[in-house]
Amino acid sequence: MNTAFEKRLPIVWSALSLMTLAYLWLDHTADKAGVRTASTVVTVSAILIALIKVRIIFREFMEVRHAPLLLCRLTDAWVLMMAVCLFGAHFIGLLRS
């Protein structure tokens, strides 16, 4: 295994774990007296954390960082498309309720 990869792996793993803990803390703040409350801030934050984690996983664990430029751009486009779909679905749902 590459030494640069071996040095990056614990850092990336720690960053992903911290993002998961941040989401869990955020999710805990949305719980009021045992009743879940829907919050735009919590929902948008959860989606952003998930999209950032997906991009990191693409780059670091699926080795897209060393892939041809086209594949890098396609994976970035996929993350962007998911962001548009998820945020769009959330905000359209807010408008209809």
C-alpha positions as CSV (number, residue, x, y, z in Angstrom):
1,M,0.0,0.0,0.0
2,N,1.1,3.5,-0.7
3,T,2.5,5.5,2.3
4,A,0.6,8.6,1.3
5,F,-2.6,6.6,1.2
6,E,-1.8,5.1,4.6
7,K,-1.3,8.6,6.0
8,R,-4.5,10.0,4.4
9,L,-6.8,7.1,5.4
10,P,-6.9,7.8,9.2
11,I,-7.5,11.5,8.5
12,V,-10.3,10.8,6.0
13,W,-11.8,8.2,8.3
14,S,-11.7,10.6,11.2
15,A,-13.4,13.4,9.1
16,L,-16.2,11.0,8.1
17,S,-16.7,9.9,11.7
18,L,-16.8,13.5,12.9
19,M,-19.4,14.3,10.3
20,T,-21.5,11.4,11.4
21,L,-21.2,12.5,15.0
22,A,-22.2,16.1,13.9
23,Y,-25.3,14.7,12.2
24,L,-26.2,12.6,15.3
25,W,-25.8,15.8,17.5
26,L,-27.9,17.7,15.0
27,D,-30.6,15.0,15.0
28,H,-30.6,15.0,18.8
29,T,-31.3,18.7,18.8
30,A,-34.4,18.2,16.7
31,D,-35.9,15.9,19.4
32,K,-38.2,18.0,21.6
33,A,-39.5,16.1,24.7
34,G,-39.5,12.8,22.8
35,V,-41.3,14.2,19.8
36,R,-39.4,14.6,16.5
37,T,-39.8,18.1,15.0
38,A,-39.3,18.8,11.4
39,S,-36.8,21.6,10.8
40,T,-35.5,23.0,7.6
41,V,-32.1,23.7,9.1
42,V,-31.8,20.2,10.3
43,T,-32.9,18.7,7.0
44,V,-30.7,20.9,4.9
45,S,-27.7,20.2,7.2
46,A,-28.3,16.5,7.1
47,I,-28.5,16.5,3.3
48,L,-25.3,18.6,3.1
49,I,-23.4,16.3,5.4
50,A,-24.5,13.3,3.4
51,L,-23.5,14.9,0.1
52,I,-20.1,15.9,1.5
53,K,-19.5,12.4,2.8
54,V,-20.5,10.8,-0.6
55,R,-18.0,13.1,-2.4
56,I,-15.2,12.1,0.1
57,I,-16.0,8.5,-0.3
58,F,-15.9,8.8,-4.1
59,R,-12.6,10.6,-4.0
60,E,-10.8,8.6,-1.3
61,F,-12.2,5.1,-1.1
62,M,-13.3,4.6,-4.7
63,E,-10.0,6.1,-5.9
64,V,-11.7,8.6,-8.2
65,R,-9.1,11.1,-7.1
66,H,-6.6,9.4,-9.4
67,A,-9.2,8.7,-12.2
68,P,-9.4,10.5,-15.5
69,L,-10.8,14.0,-15.4
70,L,-14.1,12.9,-17.1
71,L,-14.8,10.4,-14.3
72,C,-14.0,13.0,-11.7
73,R,-16.4,15.5,-13.3
74,L,-19.1,12.8,-13.7
75,T,-19.0,11.9,-10.0
76,D,-19.1,15.6,-9.1
77,A,-22.1,16.1,-11.5
78,W,-23.8,13.1,-9.8
79,V,-23.4,14.7,-6.4
80,L,-24.7,18.0,-7.7
81,M,-27.7,16.3,-9.3
82,M,-28.5,14.5,-6.0
83,A,-28.3,17.8,-4.2
84,V,-30.7,19.5,-6.6
85,C,-33.1,16.5,-6.4
86,L,-33.0,16.3,-2.6
87,F,-33.2,20.0,-1.9
88,G,-35.9,20.4,-4.6
89,A,-38.0,17.6,-3.1
90,H,-37.6,19.1,0.4
91,F,-38.5,22.6,-0.6
92,I,-41.4,21.6,-2.9
93,G,-42.8,19.5,0.0
94,L,-42.6,22.6,2.2
95,L,-44.5,24.6,-0.3
96,R,-47.3,22.0,-0.6
97,S,-47.8,21.7,3.1
